Structures are given as structure tokens and as C-alpha cells.
Amino acid sequence: MNFIYALNFKMNKTATETKEYMQKFDSQNRTVIICAPFTSIFEIKNNHKDALIGAQNVSEFTSGAHTGEIDAKMLADLGVKYCIVGHSERRKFNHETDEQIAEKIARLVEQNITPILCVGEPNKMAFEESSKFVENQIKLALKNVQSPVIVAYEPVWAIGTGDVPTNEQIENMCEFIHKCLNELNIQAKVLYGGSYNSKNYKTINNAKFVDGFLIGGAGLKLDEMELIYKG
Ligand code: 13P
């Protein structure tokens, strides 16, 4: 299966550490998107000419008086092709709202950057409830979107905890997300994220309706990812 592997470095790796990572990086002909901190984006490009560059955030505004913000045009100018939006950590710690997330997606689309929209229920809940929660997040974030997107299903309770859903739970939600996006007429790839690593990848790789993975902790380690790329 030709999976997409999107690596979310989160707030890890200095520019120097990213440079070292990229000098040894070998995607083994897999589709690997590296979503590094803004301060490291240059090092991805400079040390690996074929790497797919992602960012982890973007301003909902265009250029102007927004101290400390980075707009989509600045990302596009650096060769950024993908950008994570609406990660649960930003929803929680930066109080990002669905309205802001929709604006950020609009800015990215204007610059031909593919959004990687993160959705997922905060706690373990029954499918009827979690699917409603996720559907609402998708509808609010993508209300004005027609172009292709990537949606990452990241149940918040599985992020960084080692507590992963069963393949059946992953399949049910990813199939549901594909259905929602079909109804909205949006072309999309659906990723799974949440404690995906070298210990569980063989099992999770068998889950249906999954086009790839959004990876946190394991993505920081080249040797762990090399195992995973081998399949
Ligand atoms: P972990 O893979 O560390 O659980 O992180 C998942 C994640 O939040 C990716 O965006």
C-alpha cells in the first residue's frame, strides 16, 4: 500500500538538529511529508531537494500588522506544500476555534498549499457520539473548500499515550470521514494519527480506509521510521 507518512515534529528539533536529520533522511521512495517548526523549514529544503515540506500552523490573516504570525504566502515562498491545521494541541493550548481553522484553510488554499486538517474526539466515546463530533469539525472547517485536502483522524486520547484504537474503530471512523467528504464533494486522503509507531504499525497498516499516517513521536527518530517505511 502506498501510504502517505506525514511527520509532525511538533516543537522539537532545532534547525541544526533538523539539518542532521535531513542529511541522513531516506524516504525509501515513500511519500513522506516533513512538518517541521518554522525555524527548521529552510534546513529541510537545503539538505534534501526532494523532501515534501510541511508546516504545523499558519496565520488566518494575510500580511500586515500581526506580530509573530506567519502567513500562507511566506510558507509557499519557502516551498511549503502542506500545512497541519486544527491540531488538537493548538485547539487546546492556543484556543483555536473552528472559525479560525476555516480561515486558515482558506488562506492555505489561496496559496496552493494542501491543508492537513486534524479532527478527532477528545475522550473515548461511542461511535454515534464521536462520529457526530468529527462530522461537525469537518463541516465547520471545510465549509468553503472545493480543492483537495488531507484529513487526519487523531483521537485526542490516543495522542502520545500508547493507547490506540482497535483497527475496527479506526476503519469505522475513517470510512465515515471518507463518506462525509464525498458528500461535500471534496477529494481527500484520510490519515490516522495517535501513537502510531514501530511497535504497532504492522497491525494498524491493515486497517481499511486509511491512506496514511500523521506521526508524532516516532517521526523524530530516523531508525524507527526506516523500519516503518519498509512496511
Ligand atoms: P504521537 O504519534 O506522538 O502520538 O502524536 C500524534 C500526533 O499528534 C501527530 O500529529
Boltz pocket constraint, residues with backbone or C-beta under 6 A from the ligand:
constraints:
  - pocket:
      binder: B
      contacts: [[A, 8], [A, 87], [A, 154], [A, 158], [A, 159], [A, 160], [A, 161], [A, 193], [A, 194], [A, 195], [A, 196], [A, 214], [A, 215], [A, 216], [A, 217], [A, 218]]
      max_distance: 6.0
